[in-house]
Amino acid sequence: MKRWFGVAAFVLLSMVSQVAWSASEPTIAPEFGKSLPPVGFVKFCVSNPGECKNVGRRAKRVDVTPAVWNTLLKVNASINAEISPVSDQDLYGVPEFWTYPVKAGDCEDYLLLKKRDLEKLGFDAGALLITVVLDERNEGHAVLTVATDRGDFVLDNRRNDILLWAKTGYIFLKRQSQQDPRAWVALTDTSHKAVKVTAGNN
């Protein structure tokens, strides 16, 4: 399936989504200090050190324009359509394995591909943050947060529309630091810090 499959389908979705962000106040997920990165992320960095290299980046937010918003929509939906959801256990025989997917993968694989594609399109790496959440079933899930001048928006393999973080219904646990891709920050207070998270659900 081609990456830009169904471009025409994005026109209506884009119009609806633009109304959503244009009418919203900027909403930024609060940070609560340092946190430990997921084990799968650590192993990914060992295998892909160039993807996790600290280059002394500055915290930067994407300026949202209609063109930028359309690009985010296209990348999110096209990768969601291209990659089939399969667990690491079924695909690789291990419970947790982060990698760039080719035809199939789980939640973190989707976001890694989206992050890489957006960086190739000129998006600042410091605004594209790997994020771990608890979903509506209280299970670990991973999404890509895009830090923008209008707030923190979420690219999710479970949906093609893009929502502000607070509108997703998820509990946000932790994400990459904007300054250092190897460092992680907590996004929730101590009431949820004891939860063991494996970001490997589809």
C-alpha positions in Angstrom: 0.0 0.0 0.0 1.4 3.4 -1.0 2.4 5.8 1.8 0.1 8.6 0.4 -2.9 6.3 -0.2 -6.2 8.0 0.0 -5.0 11.6 0.0 -8.4 12.8 -1.1 -9.9 11.4 2.0 -7.9 13.8 4.1 -9.6 16.9 2.7 -12.8 16.6 4.9 -10.8 15.3 7.9 -8.5 18.2 7.6 -11.3 20.7 7.5 -12.9 19.2 10.6 -9.6 19.0 12.5 -8.6 22.5 11.7 -11.8 23.7 13.3 -10.9 21.7 16.4 -7.4 23.2 16.9 -8.3 26.7 15.8 -11.0 26.9 18.5 -8.9 25.5 21.3 -6.7 27.2 23.9 -3.1 26.0 23.9 -2.9 22.9 26.1 0.5 21.6 27.2 0.9 18.4 29.2 2.4 19.3 32.7 5.7 17.7 33.7 6.6 16.4 37.1 10.3 15.8 37.0 12.5 13.1 35.7 11.4 9.6 34.8 13.0 6.3 33.6 12.7 5.5 29.9 10.9 2.3 28.8 13.2 -0.8 28.5 12.2 -1.1 24.9 13.3 2.4 24.2 16.7 1.8 25.9 17.3 -1.3 23.8 16.2 0.6 20.6 18.8 3.3 21.4 21.5 0.6 21.8 20.7 -0.7 18.4 20.2 2.8 16.8 22.5 5.2 18.7 22.2 7.8 16.0 18.4 8.1 16.7 19.0 8.8 20.4 22.0 11.1 20.2 22.0 14.2 22.2 22.9 17.1 20.0 22.2 19.9 22.5 18.8 20.7 21.0 16.6 23.5 22.3 13.0 23.0 23.4 11.0 24.1 20.3 7.4 24.1 19.4 6.0 23.6 15.9 4.1 26.6 14.5 0.8 25.2 13.3 -0.3 26.4 9.9 -2.9 24.8 7.6 0.0 23.2 5.6 1.7 21.9 8.7 -1.6 20.5 10.1 -2.4 18.8 6.7 1.1 17.2 6.8 0.6 15.8 10.3 -2.8 14.4 9.2 -1.4 12.8 6.1 1.6 11.2 7.8 -0.5 9.9 10.7 -3.3 8.4 8.6 -1.1 7.0 5.8 1.2 5.1 8.2 -1.8 3.9 10.1 -3.2 2.5 6.8 0.2 1.1 5.7 1.2 -0.8 8.8 -0.9 -3.7 10.2 -1.2 -3.9 14.0 0.6 -7.0 15.3 2.1 -7.5 18.8 5.8 -7.9 19.3 5.2 -11.4 20.7 3.4 -12.5 17.5 5.8 -10.7 15.2 9.2 -11.3 16.9 8.5 -13.8 19.6 9.4 -11.4 22.4 7.2 -9.2 24.6 8.9 -5.9 23.7 10.9 -4.9 20.6 11.0 -1.4 19.3 11.9 -1.0 15.6 10.9 0.7 12.4 8.1 -1.4 10.9 7.9 -2.5 7.3 4.5 -4.0 7.0 3.4 -4.7 10.6 4.2 -3.6 14.1 2.7 -2.4 17.4 2.1 1.1 18.8 5.7 2.1 19.3 6.7 1.0 15.9 4.1 3.2 14.3 5.3 6.2 16.2 8.9 5.6 15.4 8.1 5.6 11.7 6.0 8.7 12.0 8.7 10.5 13.9 11.3 9.6 11.3 9.1 10.6 8.4 8.2 14.0 10.0 11.9 14.7 10.7 12.7 14.0 7.1 10.0 16.5 6.2 11.7 19.2 8.3 9.9 18.9 11.6 12.2 19.6 14.6 13.1 16.4 16.4 12.7 18.2 19.8 9.0 18.7 19.1 8.4 15.0 18.2 8.2 13.2 21.5 7.8 9.5 22.2 5.1 9.2 24.9 3.8 6.4 27.1 0.2 6.4 28.3 -2.4 4.2 29.9 -5.3 3.7 27.7 -9.0 3.3 28.5 -8.4 -0.3 29.6 -5.6 0.8 31.9 -3.0 -0.9 29.6 0.3 0.5 28.4 0.2 2.3 25.0 2.6 4.5 23.1 1.9 7.6 21.0 3.8 10.4 19.3 3.3 13.8 20.9 3.8 16.8 18.7 4.7 19.9 20.7 3.1 22.9 18.9 2.3 26.6 19.6 -1.3 25.5 20.0 -0.6 22.7 22.6 0.5 19.1 22.7 -1.2 17.0 20.0 -1.2 13.2 19.7 -0.5 11.1 16.7 -2.0 7.7 17.5 -2.1 4.4 15.5 -5.6 3.8 16.8 -7.1 6.9 15.1 -6.5 9.1 12.1 -7.7 12.3 13.6 -5.3 14.3 15.8 -6.3 15.3 19.3 -5.0 17.5 22.0 -3.4 15.3 24.7 -6.1 16.1 27.2 -8.9 15.0 24.8 -7.6 11.5 24.2 -9.0 9.9 27.3 -5.5 8.5 28.1 -3.5 8.9 31.3 -0.2 10.4 30.3 2.7 8.8 32.2 6.0 9.9 30.6 7.7 11.1 27.5 11.0 12.1 26.0 12.5 15.4 27.1 12.5 18.1 24.5 16.2 18.9 25.2 17.6 15.4 25.3 16.1 12.4 23.4 17.7 10.0 25.9 16.1 11.7 29.0 12.5 11.2 30.0 10.1 13.3 32.1 7.1 12.2 34.1 3.7 13.5 33.0 1.7 12.4 36.0 2.1 12.7 39.8 3.1 10.0 42.2 -0.4 8.4 42.2 0.4 6.6 39.0 4.2 6.2 39.3 3.9 2.7 40.7 2.2 1.4 37.5 4.4 -0.9 35.5 4.1 0.0 31.8 5.0 -2.1 28.8 4.2 0.1 25.8 3.6 -2.9 23.5 -0.2 -3.0 23.0 -1.6 -2.3 19.6 
